[in-house]
Amino acid sequence: MSSAMEEGNRSVSILTFLFLISILFLTASCHVARYVWWNYADIHDNEKFPAVPVSRSSISKPFIHSSSDIKIVLPESFYKINKPVSLETFLEENKTVAFLVIRNDSLLYERYFNGYSRESVLPSFSLAKSFVSALIGIAVKEGKIKSVNQPVSDFIPELADTGFRKVTLKDLLEMRSGIRFNEGYSNPFGEMGKFYYGLNLRRYTLNLRTQTQPGVAYNYQSANTQLLAMALERATGIRLPDYFGLKIWGPMGCEYGASWSVDSKRDNEAKAFCCINARAIDFARFGQLYLHGGLAGSDTVVPTAWVRESLTISNDSRDSQGYPYAYHWRVTRNGDFFAKGILGQYIYVSPSKKTVIVRFGKNSKGIVWAKLFEEMLHAL
């Protein structure tokens, strides 16, 4: 085949692809076009979606740098073919962009890789779920929500006749709601694709239905968090990003502002199951907050009783790696706990070691990062 023919066929293929994308954009399933165009979620997603700004407090509380001479090292079980490797080399080779260790309230380790820095804004994915859990606890303490045993239909009456009368906020927090929702990230036609890339999140949420009895079995579904957020907004009368800034981001004393991505400029519905955009150093503050039982200094930000309740293992819920799942937190057998998002995002908290570890990356590289953190902390 001649070069001219090859070039011609390539041009036809590109034009055909662009034509198909154009057709998709003109159909009702525009989220499919957005999925095809952007493909799988990645570390640049904060640049793709509109977002609502979240202001920091006028008084920030920077971490002090640790004077300890403790060196953070890579556990031997993570060496390649038993060959020693530095932690920095391992992190960079495994697509890490930010890695922080805070111990005894001091910044022990802070490194950025692959062109990232402290100033870099990072999109969270399911890490955001743990923030929503904290906001539910705050609303309960304030009396906006009477109890997590309330049916979600108390707040969203539109769902009362669709099987949600028996689904409680607790069921949603524990991912045991029994709703019909496919969490698959690789299917542009599935519910997750519609929730993440769609332009009318409120309508999609109100169209949810149940398929099994609530409280019976664990099934990780991001729609549970979106329902919690909608109930929270109805209970407080405040938009999720605004309530978040007022009750958590500001009181934590963050160094930087943040934002929360929304479905569209028209509807402005926050994607509660993901999409808080911020700096790694401020995500670490949230781990510190829970390390101290909800306290930021002497101020109670998240009720201590809620922190304790939300980390209690009370059923057989286990995530895909076998970790117990509580109120949008995962808990380890030794009492550590962590928030987790795709691409290997972690806020890992170890009360026994008084340590918080934050890791963000371009992907997880197939590594069980929580296991790495456990072994790393064992040496401290």
Backbone hydrogen bonds, N-H to C=O, Kabsch-Sander energy under -0.5 kcal/mol:
donor,donor_aa,acceptor,acceptor_aa,energy
6,E,2,S,-2.3
7,E,3,S,-2.6
8,G,4,A,-2.3
9,N,5,M,-2.8
10,R,6,E,-2.3
11,S,7,E,-2.2
12,V,8,G,-2.3
13,S,9,N,-2.4
14,I,10,R,-2.3
15,L,11,S,-2.5
16,T,12,V,-2.7
17,F,13,S,-2.5
18,L,14,I,-2.6
19,F,15,L,-2.4
20,L,16,T,-2.5
21,I,17,F,-2.3
22,S,18,L,-2.2
23,I,19,F,-2.4
24,L,20,L,-2.3
25,F,21,I,-2.2
26,L,22,S,-1.2
27,T,23,I,-0.6
27,T,24,L,-1.1
30,C,28,A,-1.1
32,V,29,S,-1.5
33,A,29,S,-1.0
34,R,30,C,-2.2
35,Y,31,H,-2.2
36,V,32,V,-2.7
37,W,33,A,-2.7
38,W,34,R,-2.8
39,N,35,Y,-3.1
45,D,42,D,-1.8
47,E,44,H,-2.0
48,K,45,D,-1.2
49,F,45,D,-1.1
52,V,260,W,-2.5
54,V,258,A,-3.1
60,S,58,S,-0.6
61,K,253,G,-2.7
64,I,105,D,-0.6
66,S,107,L,-2.1
73,V,71,K,-0.5
78,F,75,P,-2.0
79,Y,76,E,-2.2
80,K,83,K,-0.8
81,I,79,Y,-0.6
83,K,80,K,-2.2
90,F,86,S,-2.3
91,L,87,L,-2.8
92,E,88,E,-2.4
93,E,89,T,-2.7
94,N,90,F,-1.5
95,K,92,E,-1.5
96,T,91,L,-2.5
97,V,360,F,-2.9
98,A,360,F,-1.8
99,F,111,R,-2.3
100,L,358,V,-2.4
101,V,109,Y,-2.6
102,I,356,V,-3.0
103,R,101,V,-0.5
103,R,106,S,-2.5
104,N,354,K,-2.4
106,S,103,R,-1.7
107,L,64,I,-3.1
108,L,101,V,-2.1
108,L,106,S,-1.0
109,Y,101,V,-1.8
111,R,99,F,-2.3
113,F,97,V,-1.5
116,Y,113,F,-1.6
120,S,117,S,-1.5
122,L,278,A,-3.4
124,S,276,I,-2.3
128,A,125,F,-1.8
129,K,126,S,-1.3
130,S,126,S,-0.6
130,S,127,L,-1.2
131,F,127,L,-0.7
132,V,128,A,-1.9
133,S,129,K,-2.1
134,A,130,S,-1.8
135,L,131,F,-2.1
136,I,132,V,-2.0
137,G,133,S,-1.9
138,I,134,A,-2.0
139,A,135,L,-2.3
140,V,136,I,-2.0
141,K,137,G,-2.0
142,E,138,I,-2.1
143,G,140,V,-1.2
144,K,139,A,-1.8
145,I,139,A,-1.5
150,Q,147,S,-1.5
152,V,167,V,-3.0
153,S,164,F,-0.7
154,D,151,P,-1.8
155,F,152,V,-1.3
156,I,152,V,-2.0
159,L,156,I,-2.3
160,A,157,P,-1.8
162,T,159,L,-1.8
164,F,159,L,-1.3
167,V,164,F,-0.8
168,T,166,K,-0.7
169,L,150,Q,-1.9
170,K,148,V,-2.4
172,L,168,T,-1.7
173,L,169,L,-2.6
174,E,170,K,-2.1
175,M,172,L,-1.0
176,R,171,D,-3.2
180,R,209,R,-3.1
181,F,179,I,-0.8
183,E,181,F,-0.7
190,G,187,N,-1.3
192,M,182,N,-1.3
193,G,187,N,-0.6
194,K,190,G,-1.7
195,F,191,E,-2.8
196,Y,192,M,-2.5
197,Y,193,G,-2.5
198,G,194,K,-2.0
204,Y,200,N,-1.9
205,T,201,L,-2.3
206,L,202,R,-2.2
207,N,203,R,-1.0
208,L,205,T,-1.4
210,T,162,T,-1.0
211,Q,178,G,-3.4
212,T,178,G,-2.0
215,G,176,R,-4.2
216,V,213,Q,-0.9
219,N,175,M,-2.9
224,N,221,Q,-1.7
225,T,221,Q,-0.5
225,T,222,S,-0.7
226,Q,222,S,-1.5
227,L,223,A,-2.2
228,L,224,N,-1.9
229,A,225,T,-2.3
230,M,226,Q,-2.1
231,A,227,L,-2.4
232,L,228,L,-2.6
233,E,229,A,-2.5
234,R,230,M,-2.1
235,A,231,A,-2.4
236,T,232,L,-2.3
237,G,233,E,-2.3
243,Y,239,R,-2.7
244,F,240,L,-2.6
245,G,241,P,-2.2
246,L,242,D,-2.4
247,K,243,Y,-2.7
248,I,244,F,-2.3
249,W,244,F,-2.2
250,G,245,G,-2.2
252,M,248,I,-2.1
253,G,250,G,-1.8
254,C,249,W,-1.2
258,A,54,V,-3.1
259,S,277,N,-1.5
260,W,52,V,-2.2
261,S,275,C,-2.6
262,V,50,P,-2.9
263,D,269,E,-2.0
268,N,264,S,-2.7
270,A,268,N,-0.6
271,K,261,S,-2.4
272,A,270,A,-1.5
274,C,271,K,-1.6
275,C,124,S,-1.9
277,N,259,S,-3.2
277,N,275,C,-0.6
278,A,122,L,-2.2
278,A,276,I,-0.5
282,D,279,R,-0.8
283,F,279,R,-1.7
284,A,280,A,-1.9
285,R,281,I,-0.6
286,F,282,D,-0.8
286,F,283,F,-0.7
287,G,283,F,-1.1
288,Q,284,A,-2.1
289,L,285,R,-2.5
290,Y,286,F,-1.9
291,L,287,G,-2.3
292,H,288,Q,-1.9
293,G,290,Y,-1.6
294,G,289,L,-3.0
295,L,289,L,-0.6
295,L,292,H,-0.9
296,A,299,D,-3.0
297,G,295,L,-0.6
299,D,296,A,-1.8
301,V,294,G,-2.9
301,V,299,D,-0.7
302,V,294,G,-1.7
307,V,303,P,-2.2
308,R,304,T,-2.3
309,E,305,A,-2.4
310,S,306,W,-3.3
311,L,307,V,-0.7
311,L,308,R,-0.7
312,T,309,E,-1.5
314,S,312,T,-0.7
319,D,323,Y,-2.7
322,G,319,D,-2.1
325,Y,317,S,-1.6
326,A,324,P,-0.5
326,A,329,W,-3.2
327,Y,310,S,-1.9
328,H,173,L,-1.0
328,H,326,A,-1.8
330,R,338,F,-2.4
331,V,324,P,-2.3
332,T,336,D,-2.9
335,G,332,T,-1.4
337,F,349,V,-2.2
338,F,330,R,-2.6
339,A,347,I,-2.1
341,G,345,Q,-2.2
344,G,341,G,-0.6
345,Q,341,G,-2.0
346,Y,359,R,-2.3
347,I,339,A,-2.0
348,Y,357,I,-3.3
349,V,337,F,-3.1
350,S,355,T,-3.0
354,K,350,S,-0.8
354,K,351,P,-0.5
355,T,350,S,-2.0
356,V,102,I,-2.6
357,I,348,Y,-2.8
358,V,100,L,-2.3
359,R,346,Y,-1.8
360,F,98,A,-2.2
362,K,95,K,-3.0
367,I,364,S,-1.7
369,W,367,I,-1.6
371,K,368,V,-0.7
372,L,368,V,-1.6
373,F,369,W,-2.7
374,E,370,A,-2.3
375,E,371,K,-2.3
376,M,372,L,-2.6
377,L,373,F,-2.7
378,H,374,E,-1.5
379,A,375,E,-0.9
379,A,376,M,-0.7
380,L,377,L,-1.3
